[in-house]
Amino acid sequence: MINNDAHLSEKLFADDIPQVPTRNGYGEGIVLAGEENPNVVALCADLTDSTRVDAFKKKFPERFIQMGVAEQNMATVAAGLGVTGKIPFISSYATFSPGRNWEQIRTTICYNDANVKIAGHHTGVSVGPDGATHQATEDIAIMRALPNMRVIVPCDAIEARKATMAAAHIWGPIYLRFAREKTPVFTTEETPFAPGRAQILWESKKPEVLIVGCGPLLYEALCAAHDLEKEKIGSIVVNCHTVKPLDERVIVDLAQRTGAVVTVEEHQVAGGLGGAVAEALARHKPTPIEFVGMRDTFGESGTPQKLLEKYGMGAKYIIAAVHKVYKRKK
């Protein structure tokens, strides 16, 4: 049973479900944010096309700054803009920003609580042939640990646009995480999006496990929940797009209802969404938990689907994790 309030796509499990990269949603969102507020500016590290900032550059050339291959300088310039009334969005591949410029983000942006939005692109192993050097699988962890930093991981292109626009209205540092590959668009324009609020996308009549996910892999979690119904294992699937601050009340309440939890993310299981959920449960309601994600390893070159399979992040691996935690619960 799908939560009727979620307004999910009518083609949710169809073969022809639309597929669009979440980075496209960022490109659309930053233009809309620029139309709403003349203080929105964009900085990019020589990757305007790949990070989808080219549309903003064309529409607002006077508000676009091409920083070149200088991610550390980009962060410090943005920090200055962010404390003087502007709303800068900085864009690069996540292995470079926040990977290469983490210290500048820490000291010039977070320490000063500068109003900067950091868009990390090409995240997870689904970057594909670019290989391990360009596959950011540690970025949630390193950003989540920073004081004053919010972390948002949109699940599809529509939610990516909403998250980008919402970020422009929130004061302070925000990390937005986007993927390169086309992924299913399973939310709609009517699907609610509120930063900091976890959202139930799927709820069985008799749920026995809670699946908490973020990013495009959330679609695999929904497919897993659908297949688990055939095995008479009910579940709740939660879109935890805001990894920090985590919606602890919802997560803990649902964990208490189900008695078992599986987290799903295209990221290292250490320090990411799984770590955040485990920390919350340890504090408030210790619960059996299993993690789906990268397990202390780098990625490699390959097609996105083959890499997701190799590293155990598809629907069948989510189902296997559910079976494992379900046995522990029993």
Phi, psi and omega in degrees: 000125179269137176299118184296336180284350185282337180054052178281163182301141176293340180263027191313313183247020180279154179293334184257027177300134181301143179231125183217140177294144178296334178298333177295323178296324176297314180301319178290318184295321183290328175294314179297320177297322178294326177291324180286324188222118181291351178277351177288127178231158182234135175237142181219147181262062174067028182222046186297322181287311183297326181264004174065032177267356184299325180294320177296318180300318181290322184278325183231064184300331180284349180247014179246136179235117176273112185271348185073189181281075185209066185297324180293318176295321179302316181295319183288322176297316179298323178299318177298317177297322185288344177256005181237023173103348178273166177238084184278137170250126178248139188227137172191179171294144186294335176293339178260324177218100026263007185297304185280330187251027183301320182294322178291322175299317181298308192274320184267330181264299186290316182299327179265003183050043181289145186277068185244138177250123185253116180259109178263119185252168178057052182264157179076174181284346181291357169304329171084236189298340180297337173083184190300326183294339182247005181258099180283114177235011181237359192293323178299316182298314184287334179274326180297331183282347184278129174301146178074354184269132169262151180229121182234131183234094182294149185270336178207181186295323179294314179293329177297319177296316180297318181295320180296316179294320179296323182299327181293341182263354183254129179285140171109173182294135177222134173256124178249128186250125184233154180252158181275316191286153172295134179223159184303138173262101188245355169265175180231177178298333182273350180297126181297144172220119178225115178306134180087358182243115175290150187230130176282122177260333184215134177215117177285165179295323179231077184289134180239359177209144177256125176251116182250121182225168174213156178075185183301335178297346177300331177296320177297326178295321177293320176298320178296317179298320178299315180289327179295332177301324180293335178268005181063034172248107181281153182213166169239129176250125183245131173274105181257062183299329178264103180282329175215125358286134181289141176281076187298322183300312181294315182299313182294318180298316181288326176296322178294323179292319187265327179079008179201144186223140170232131175254147187225123180201149176268069190195163174304139179291340178275119171088353181266217179300317180301317178297318180296317179294317180298320179297316180296317180293323179298324180285321192246325185201082179308127187217141174305134184217142174235153186239131172249123181167193178285136186247081174054046179212156173274162175276195179203177179284144179164176176287150182306315183294320179294325179290320177298323178291314183301320184264013169069048183235015177271179184302321183293331178283329174293319178297318179298321178294323177297315178301318182295313182287331179295320176295319178297321178297317182291000000 
